[in-house]
Each structure stands twice: as C-alpha cells, then as structure tokens.
Amino acid sequence: MKKIKIQNQPFGPFPTMIIGADVQGKPNYVTVGACGVVSMKPVLYVSLKSTHYTTPGVRENGYFSVNIPPVSLVEQTDYCGIVSGKTVDKSGLFTPFYDELGKAPMIKECSMGFLCKVIQVIPLFDFEMFLGEIVAVYVNEDCVTDGKPDPLKLNPIIMMGASYYSLNEAIGNLFRTGGTLTNQSKTPD
Ligand SMILES: Cc1cc2nc3c(=O)[nH]c(=O)nc-3n(C[C@H](O)[C@H](O)[C@H](O)COP(=O)(O)O)c2cc1C
C-alpha cells in the first residue's frame, strides 16, 4: 500500500479519561487524552496544561484520579473538556467518592477509576506531566469477567482526530497471539 505523508500531529487513537481533583475544596473534572502508562510499574501519567483550573489542585493535594467514562457519558466527557472550572462549577456533574488513601474525587458514574499519588512532576512546554503511583483501583461489579476488568464491558471512549469512538471486539491475546509466528508464547519480562 502506498503511504501518504501527513501533518506531524499526535492524531491518536487515545483512550479518553476524566481526571478528578479537588480544587479549592470542591471536585473538578477535566477530560484528557494525554494519559497512560509509563512502564511496567503501577504508575500512570497525565499531562495537564498549567493554566487549567485542575492543575494546581493536583499539585497542591498530591493526588489525582483517572476515571474511565463509558460511551454513555460521551456528552458529559466532552463537556468537561470544553468548559473550565474557572468559569463553570463542574462539581455537580458527577457523584464523587473518595478512598481513605488519598484526597482526589473518583466518579461513581464511570466504569473504572484509579486513585494516583503524585510521585514526580515534569514540566513539559506549557504542560505539567504528573506521574502518579496507583494507590487504589475501583471497577464496577458489572464490568468484571473472571475477576478482571473487561474492556468491552467498561466500554471506554476512544478519541481520534475530531471524533469519539467505541471499542468493537477482542481480536487476540497479549503475549500469545504473536506466538503463532514463533511457535511459542511468552509472559511479560
Ligand atoms: C477530547 C479532549 C481531550 C483533551 N485532552 C487534554 C489533555 O490531555 N491535557 C490537557 O491539559 N487538556 C486536555 N483537554 C482540554 C481540557 O479538557 C479543557 O481545557 C478543560 O476545559 C480544562 O478544564 P479545567 O480548567 O476545569 O481544568 C482536552 C479536551 C478534550 C475535549
């Protein structure tokens, strides 16, 4: 297939997450695409623009939550990425709950949530990249299969370009499916 060279843009796809933090004593929520794993350690990163209302809340409390909204929350998810807590009170948009391990609101309406304790802050252009150790994970009972979070039941929102998408189906198994090319399967190093 002939390749077409296009703009140098981080097009995606990326999972869409909602970050929760207390700001001035109230929950605030911000939608992000810049969020994910950094290694095999239980650590997630999120990159937040320094001028966002949420950012000082994460810096000051030392905690943030990463929430996976299901596709049914696409409207609220997009809304959290359109309006700022500086001008609109987003605290009533979701039902917050807290874990005793740290002070960041998690979202009851989301399928799954990670509570993260900030362990490092990396300034990046006009953003701050927060690395957060995962200290608690909550998942909806009905999103679990055989004791593990089930991606199709979590029903996350994927973003790419100007649109949101849903997952379709499982197409293979990590560290196994490729084994058909080597005649062996492998567990992660
Ligand atoms: C789909 C989507 C993805 C976004 N990703 C990010 C991101 O990764 N990092 C970021 O700082 N802002 C991101 N934004 C922008 C913020 O969500 C937006 O500016 C928000 O209103 C900031 O809210 P706050 O001021 O209440 O913190 C994204 C917005 C949308 C709609």
The ligand as an SDF file (V2000), in Angstrom:
LIG
                    3D

 31 33  0  0  0  0  0  0  0  0999 V2000
  -11.1070   15.1840   23.9320 C   0  0  0  0  0  0  0  0  0  0  0  0
  -10.3140   16.1680   24.7510 C   0  0  0  0  0  0  0  0  0  0  0  0
   -9.0350   15.8460   25.1800 C   0  0  0  0  0  0  0  0  0  0  0  0
   -8.2830   16.7480   25.9430 C   0  0  0  0  0  0  0  0  0  0  0  0
   -7.0350   16.3940   26.3680 N   0  0  0  0  0  0  0  0  0  0  0  0
   -6.3500   17.2160   27.1970 C   0  0  0  0  0  0  0  0  0  0  0  0
   -5.1000   16.7900   27.7450 C   0  0  0  0  0  0  0  0  0  0  0  0
   -4.6140   15.6870   27.5010 O   0  0  0  0  0  0  0  0  0  0  0  0
   -4.4640   17.6460   28.5900 N   0  0  0  0  0  0  0  0  0  0  0  0
   -4.9610   18.8770   28.8870 C   0  0  0  0  0  0  0  0  0  0  0  0
   -4.3260   19.6140   29.6620 O   0  0  0  0  0  0  0  0  0  0  0  0
   -6.1540   19.3130   28.3910 N   0  0  0  0  0  0  0  0  0  0  0  0
   -6.8560   18.5000   27.5560 C   0  0  0  0  0  0  0  0  0  0  0  0
   -8.0690   18.8940   27.0460 N   0  0  0  0  0  0  0  0  0  0  0  0
   -8.5760   20.2470   27.3490 C   0  0  0  0  0  0  0  0  0  0  0  0
   -9.2330   20.3520   28.7360 C   0  0  0  0  0  0  0  0  0  0  0  0
  -10.0690   19.2420   28.9910 O   0  0  0  0  0  0  0  0  0  0  0  0
  -10.0880   21.6380   28.8030 C   0  0  0  0  0  0  0  0  0  0  0  0
   -9.3020   22.7580   28.5210 O   0  0  0  0  0  0  0  0  0  0  0  0
  -10.8300   21.8030   30.1320 C   0  0  0  0  0  0  0  0  0  0  0  0
  -11.8670   22.7250   29.9510 O   0  0  0  0  0  0  0  0  0  0  0  0
   -9.9560   22.2730   31.2850 C   0  0  0  0  0  0  0  0  0  0  0  0
  -10.7450   22.2450   32.4500 O   0  0  0  0  0  0  0  0  0  0  0  0
  -10.3160   22.9190   33.8520 P   0  0  0  0  0  0  0  0  0  0  0  0
   -9.8400   24.3310   33.5340 O   0  0  0  0  0  0  0  0  0  0  0  0
  -11.5820   22.8800   34.6650 O   0  0  0  0  0  0  0  0  0  0  0  0
   -9.2070   22.1080   34.4250 O   0  0  0  0  0  0  0  0  0  0  0  0
   -8.8360   18.0210   26.2790 C   0  0  0  0  0  0  0  0  0  0  0  0
  -10.1380   18.3370   25.8550 C   0  0  0  0  0  0  0  0  0  0  0  0
  -10.8720   17.4230   25.1030 C   0  0  0  0  0  0  0  0  0  0  0  0
  -12.2830   17.7580   24.6640 C   0  0  0  0  0  0  0  0  0  0  0  0
  1  2  1  0
  2  3  1  0
  2 30  2  0
  3  4  2  0
  4  5  1  0
  4 28  1  0
  5  6  2  0
  6  7  1  0
  6 13  1  0
  7  8  2  0
  7  9  1  0
  9 10  1  0
 10 11  2  0
 10 12  1  0
 12 13  2  0
 13 14  1  0
 14 15  1  0
 14 28  1  0
 15 16  1  0
 16 17  1  0
 16 18  1  0
 18 19  1  0
 18 20  1  0
 20 21  1  0
 20 22  1  0
 22 23  1  0
 23 24  1  0
 24 25  2  0
 24 26  1  0
 24 27  1  0
 28 29  2  0
 29 30  1  0
 30 31  1  0
M  END
$$$$
